[in-house]
Amino acid sequence: MKQRRVNNDSGMKDRFCIVIPVYNHTKTLHQVVVNAHKLGMLVIVVDDGSTEPLPDSFNKISGVTLIAS
């Protein structure tokens, strides 16, 4: 299992996080992550073997941790 931290901001709230499971949800992932990120918490995206690649815009969102198999 691969884990990749993407631009984690030090100002994030440390007590809570949002975990988003993903399996071929590339069309909606960006907006879901952006909306979750607005809550000011660390966002963890868990990709369980998607066959579709993540959108390029996903890598530009700060404060996101990606866990992929």
N, C-alpha and C positions, 0 to 999 in steps of 0.2 A: 504494500500500500504506500503510495506516494503522498507526501504532505508538502505543500508549498504555501508560504506566507506571502501575501501580496500587499506591500505598502501599509503595514500596520501603524496607525497613528498612535502616538503615546498618550494622547488626550482621551482615548476611549474609556468608557466606563468598564471597570474590571470585574464587577460582580456578576454580570449577566452577559449572555451572548444569544445570538439567534442562529439556529442551525437550519439550513435549507437543504433538503435532500433533492438530488437532481438525477434524472435519467432521461436523456434526450429531450430536455426542455429548453433548448437553445433560443427559441423565439421569445420566451417570456423571462428567461433568467436575468438578463440585464436589469429590467425594470423592477423585478422583485428584489434583487440585491440592492439597488439604489434606494428603494422605498424602505427596506429594512435598515439600511445604513443611516438613514435620516433619523432613526431613533437614538443614535449616538452609542450604539453597542457594537462589540466585535461581531462580525458576521462570519460564520463558518459554512462553506458550501461543501457538501459531501456528494461527489460524483461516483455513483456505483456502476461504473463500466459503460457509460454512454458511448454510443457509436458515432454520435454527432460531435464535432469539435466545439469547444466553447467559443463564443463570439469574441473577436478581438477587443471589443469595448469592455469586456469583463476584466481584462488585465489593467485597465486604466482606473478602476475603482479602488480607492484606498481603504484600508481597514478590513480586508477580506482574507480569510484563510481558506485555501482549497485543499481538500483531502480527496484524492482520486485513487481508484484501484488500477 
